[in-house]
């Protein structure tokens, strides 16, 4: 079981690299820079670079990887649906991600604005009370005249 996993991983990396090489070659044939592709597709430069380098693990998730590859392929005039369909195992699962925190490492953070939030509310309450008192005195004043 372990041998199968080890053999599949290099094969997947080869597939990812091959996809990236096809995209890079097509982009260069079109005389486009990655920055021009980024502006045209709205895919961030680092994600385009990850696709061309065959490093799909650097993308956010397999779903995003599929979307980016389809959009990039479409821009280059390549059938993105076919790329995904022919290489489904590359996009099928996310690679294991590192999680370096332990349970005890999370810190409580203070809210820097928490002490000031009461002041505007106190000001409004004070204004309301002052208006009520002024209205009461005015009502008394007009009744006496």
N, C-alpha and C positions, 0 to 999 in steps of 0.2 A: 504494500500500500504506500509506504513512504517512498519507494523507488519511482512509482508512477508520478507522484507529485513533483519530485525533483526533475524528472524527465520532461514533464509538461511545461514547467515554468520557463526553461530556456527556449522551448519551442514558441511559447506565447510571446516572449521578448523578441524573438526573431520576427514573428508576425507583426508585432507592433512597430518594430524598426522598419520592416518592409513597407507598411502602410505610410509611415512618416517619410520614407525615402521617395515614394511615389508622389506624395503631396509636395515635397520640397522640389523635386525635379519638375513637376508641372508648374509650380510657382515661378521657378527660374526660367522656364520656357516662355512664360508670359511676361518676363522682365519686371517682376513685382518684388518689392521689398516686404518684409514682414510687417513693417509699419503701415504700408499701403493696404495690405490685407486686413490689418487690425482696423483701420479707418473704414474700410468697405464692409466688413462683416460684424463689427462691434465685438469681436472676440479679443480678449486681452492678449497682448504680445507674449506674455509668459505661457499662456495656454497654447497659443499657436506653436511656440517653440517646443513645448512638451509633446505636441502631436507630431511635429516633424522629427523630433529626437526619438520617437517611439516610447515615450515615458508617460503612458496613460495614467499611471498611478499618481502623477503630480496633479491631475485634474481632480476637481471637487468630488465627483462620484461617477459611477458608470453611466448613469442617466445623462449627466452633463457631458461626459466624454462622447456619448452617442450623438447628442445634439450638436456639439461643436464640430465633430467629424462630419456629420451630414451637412452642416452649414458651410464649412470650409470646402468640402468636396463639391457642393453645388456651386460655390463661387468659382472654383477652378474648372468647372465643367465636367466633373467626375460624378458618377452615379453613387451618391452617398448611401442610399438604401442598400445597394448591392454590396458596398464595402462593409456595412454593418452585418448584413445577412451572411456574407461569406466568411466573416471573422467574428462570429457571435461569441465565441469563447473568450475573446479579448475583452469584450465589453460586458460579459455576463456577471462578473462579481468584482467587488472591490478588493484591492490588496489589503492585507492587515495593516492597520494604522497604529502608530505608536501613541501610547497614552502615558505620559511620564509623571503624572501627579499621583500621589497616594491620597488616601482619604484624609489624613491629618494635615495635608499641606495647604488646604484651602484656608484663606484668611477672611476674616470679617472686615469689611471696608466700611468706614464711616461715610455718611452722606455730607459732603462739604457745605451744602446749602441748607441743611436741616434747621440750623439755629436761626436763620433769617426768615423763614417762611411764615412765622407767626406774626411778624411785624406788619405786613400789608393787611392781614386779616384784622389785627388789633386796630389799625388805623380806620378801616371801614366800620368796625363796630363803634369806635369812638365817634366818628362822624355821624353815624345813625343816631346814637344816644344824644349828641349835641343838637341834632335837628329836632328830635322829639322834645327836648327841653325848651328849645327856642319856640317851637310851635305851641307848647303849653303856655309859656309866658305871653306870646302874642295873643293867644285866645283869651287869656285873663285880661290883658290890656284892653282889647276891643270890647269886652263885656263891661268894663268899668266906665268907658267913655259914653 
